């Protein structure tokens, strides 16, 4: 593959507290038969967001805050954050800035608001868009301070005349069925991150943010199935039906929609499976 220009620059929070994100909330649950066909006995969850390459370090540490209660999905939806959607765990927003200068202005103003609040989002700056992810690291979920900062960023974007595009949001994870997490975790961590130690519970976490998050789905020992890896595609809850319909129209089939709206299992023409996941029904 030839070299290609890197399309974005990213302002990313410190990875030191990122491990707190890998605890809580189920992934593809609670179907008795998962996307890759394994018999699951235990399921864990994931990180709020996958950071992308080209990180400009911006230390964001919320651990000095007093402990706050995490909000339920219903509480988040009741907050009417029109620009934001909860994906796997945190709040996400995407703004179409159309040019780099406007994006930089949005980042600068949002960064000042974050400094004033003492709470910092992950920010990805692209040529024509800016993406935000909010999570209270110390609480391990979304709290009122995330909602407050989300509203502030929404107001800043409105003042700049920047359009929110929440229906463009998506987050992808890789799940692997295994009865040998302890044996497989270090291998995948070494392969993806260069260090076998980068395993947090059932998750392989790249501290540089370049590799996708891989999580291990516990199964009973079994013969190797045809497919052990599957994709979890997290989308806004109000986009899931459209995304599923598009996949079906492109030749896919719905394998299991009984867990919906939490997730729906799809398969391609050869039977390879993936889950479309939302924050609802969890």
C-alpha positions in Angstrom: 0.0 0.0 0.0 1.4 3.4 -0.9 1.9 6.3 1.5 -1.0 8.6 1.8 -1.5 12.0 3.6 -2.7 11.7 7.2 -6.2 13.3 7.2 -6.3 14.5 10.8 -4.5 15.8 13.8 -5.8 14.9 17.2 -5.8 16.5 20.6 -6.0 13.5 23.0 -6.3 13.2 26.7 -3.6 11.4 28.7 -3.7 7.6 28.5 -2.8 7.3 32.2 -6.4 7.3 33.3 -7.8 5.7 30.2 -7.9 2.3 31.9 -10.8 3.4 34.0 -12.9 3.4 30.8 -12.7 -0.4 30.4 -15.1 -1.3 33.1 -19.0 -1.3 33.1 -21.7 -1.7 30.6 -22.2 -4.7 28.5 -21.1 -4.9 24.9 -23.3 -7.2 22.7 -25.7 -8.4 25.4 -27.7 -10.3 26.3 -28.2 -12.7 23.4 -27.7 -16.4 24.2 -25.8 -16.9 20.9 -23.3 -14.2 20.1 -22.1 -13.0 16.7 -19.3 -15.4 16.4 -21.2 -18.4 17.6 -19.5 -18.9 21.0 -21.3 -20.0 24.1 -20.7 -17.0 26.4 -20.6 -17.2 30.2 -19.3 -13.8 31.1 -19.3 -10.5 29.2 -17.5 -7.2 30.0 -17.3 -3.9 28.4 -15.1 -1.5 26.7 -13.6 1.9 26.4 -15.5 5.1 25.7 -13.8 5.9 22.5 -10.9 4.8 20.3 -8.4 7.5 19.8 -6.8 7.9 16.4 -3.2 8.5 15.2 -1.3 11.8 15.5 -1.8 12.8 19.1 -1.0 16.2 20.3 -0.8 15.6 24.1 -3.2 17.6 26.2 -3.2 16.4 29.8 -6.8 15.8 30.9 -7.1 14.5 34.4 -10.5 14.6 36.1 -9.3 12.6 39.1 -9.1 15.6 41.3 -12.9 15.9 41.3 -15.0 14.6 44.1 -16.6 11.3 43.1 -19.8 11.8 41.2 -22.6 9.4 40.3 -22.7 8.1 36.8 -25.8 8.8 34.7 -28.1 6.1 33.3 -28.9 6.0 29.6 -32.3 7.4 30.3 -30.9 10.3 32.3 -28.5 11.1 29.4 -31.4 11.0 26.9 -33.5 13.2 29.2 -30.8 15.8 29.1 -31.7 16.5 25.5 -28.1 16.9 24.2 -29.1 17.4 20.6 -25.5 17.5 19.3 -24.3 14.5 21.3 -24.9 10.7 21.4 -23.8 8.1 23.9 -22.0 5.3 22.1 -20.2 2.4 23.9 -19.8 4.4 27.1 -19.0 8.1 26.7 -20.7 11.0 25.0 -19.6 11.8 21.4 -20.2 14.7 19.1 -19.0 15.5 15.6 -19.1 19.0 14.0 -18.7 19.8 10.4 -16.4 22.8 10.3 -15.8 22.8 6.5 -12.3 24.2 6.9 -9.3 23.8 9.2 -9.3 27.4 10.5 -12.9 27.1 11.8 -12.1 23.7 13.3 -9.2 25.2 15.1 -11.3 28.0 16.4 -13.8 25.5 17.8 -11.0 23.5 19.4 -9.5 26.5 20.9 -12.8 27.8 22.4 -13.7 24.3 23.6 -10.3 23.8 25.2 -10.7 27.1 27.1 -14.1 25.9 28.3 -12.6 22.7 29.4 -9.9 24.5 31.3 -12.4 26.6 33.0 -14.4 23.5 34.0 -11.4 21.5 35.1 -12.7 18.7 32.9 -11.3 17.8 29.5 -12.7 16.0 26.5 -10.8 14.0 23.8 -10.7 16.1 20.7 -10.0 15.0 17.1 -9.3 17.8 14.7 -9.7 17.0 11.0 -9.6 19.3 8.0 -13.4 19.7 7.8 -14.6 18.3 11.1 -14.0 18.2 14.8 -14.9 15.2 17.0 -15.4 15.3 20.8 -15.6 12.5 23.3 -16.5 13.1 27.0 -16.2 10.7 30.0 -15.6 11.1 33.7 -12.5 8.9 34.1 -12.7 8.8 37.8 -16.3 7.8 37.9 -16.0 5.3 35.0 -19.0 6.7 33.1 -20.9 9.8 32.1 -21.7 12.3 34.9 -23.3 15.7 35.3 -20.0 17.4 34.6 -19.9 15.7 31.1 -23.4 16.9 30.4 -22.5 20.4 31.5 -19.4 20.6 29.3 -21.3 19.0 26.4 -23.8 21.8 26.6 -21.1 24.4 26.7 -19.4 23.0 23.6 -22.8 22.9 21.9 -23.2 26.6 22.6 -19.7 27.4 21.4 -20.3 25.6 18.1 -23.6 27.4 17.7 -21.9 30.8 18.2 -19.4 29.8 15.5 -22.1 28.7 13.1 -20.8 25.2 13.1 -23.2 22.3 12.3 -23.4 19.2 14.4 -23.6 15.9 12.5 -24.4 13.3 15.2 -25.7 10.8 12.6 -22.2 10.5 11.2 -20.9 9.1 14.5 -19.6 5.5 14.7 -17.3 3.5 16.8 -15.8 0.0 16.0 -14.4 -2.6 18.3 -13.2 -6.2 17.8 -14.5 -9.0 19.9 -12.8 -12.4 20.2 -14.5 -15.5 21.6 -12.1 -17.5 23.8 -11.9 -19.6 26.9 -8.3 -18.7 27.4 -8.2 -14.9 28.0 -5.0 -15.1 30.1 -3.2 -16.9 27.4 -4.4 -14.9 24.4 -4.4 -11.4 26.0 -0.6 -10.9 26.1 -0.2 -12.2 22.5 -2.7 -9.7 21.1 -1.4 -6.9 23.2 2.2 -7.6 22.0 1.0 -7.9 18.4 -1.1 -4.7 18.4 0.7 -2.5 20.8 4.3 -3.9 21.0 3.9 -4.7 24.7 2.3 -7.8 26.2 1.5 -5.9 29.4 -1.2 -3.7 27.7 -4.1 -5.8 28.8 -6.7 -4.3 31.1 -9.1 -7.0 32.3 -10.7 -8.4 29.2 -9.5 -5.6 26.9 -6.3 -5.0 24.9 -5.7 -1.3 25.1 -3.2 0.6 22.9 -1.8 3.5 25.1 -0.9 5.4 21.9 -4.5 5.1 20.5 -3.4 3.7 17.1 -4.8 0.1 17.4 -8.5 -0.7 17.7 -9.7 -1.9 21.1 -9.9 -5.7 21.2 -12.1 -7.3 23.9 -12.4 -11.0 24.9 -15.7 -12.6 25.1 -15.6 -15.4 27.6 -16.8 -18.8 26.3 -16.8 -22.4 27.5 -14.0 -24.4 25.9 -15.1 -25.5 22.4 -13.8 -26.6 19.0 -12.6 -23.7 17.0 -15.6 -22.2 15.2 -15.6 -20.8 11.7 -15.5 -17.3 13.0 -14.1 -16.2 16.3 -13.6 -12.5 15.6 -16.5 -10.2 15.0 -17.0 -6.5 14.7 -19.0 -4.4 17.2 -20.2 -1.3 15.3 -21.5 1.3 17.7 -23.8 3.9 16.2 -26.2 6.5 17.7 -29.4 4.9 18.8 -31.4 7.0 16.3 -29.2 5.7 13.4 -29.2 2.0 14.1 -32.3 1.1 12.0 -31.0 3.0 9.1 -27.5 1.3 9.3 -29.1 -2.1 9.6 -31.3 -1.5 6.6 -28.4 -0.3 4.6 -26.4 -3.4 5.4 -29.3 -5.7 4.5 -29.9 -3.8 1.2 -26.2 -4.4 0.4 -26.6 -8.1 0.7 -26.6 -8.8 4.4 -29.1 -10.6 6.6 -30.4 -10.1 10.1 -29.3 -13.2 12.1 -30.8 -12.2 15.5 -32.6 -9.0 16.4 -34.1 -10.3 19.7 -31.5 -8.3 21.8 -32.4 -5.0 20.0 -32.2 -2.1 20.6 -29.0 -3.1 22.5 -27.6 -4.8 19.5 -28.6 -6.7 16.4 -26.5 -9.5 14.8 -26.0 -9.3 11.0 -24.2 -11.5 8.6 -22.7 -11.0 5.1 -23.4 -13.3 2.2 -20.8 -15.8 3.5 -22.1 -15.8 7.0 -19.5 -13.6 8.7 -21.2 -11.8 11.5 -21.1 -8.4 13.1 -23.2 -6.5 15.7 -24.8 -3.1 15.3 -24.8 -1.8 18.9 -26.5 1.1 20.6 -26.7 2.5 24.2 -30.4 1.5 24.6 -31.7 -1.6 26.4 -28.7 -2.1 28.6 
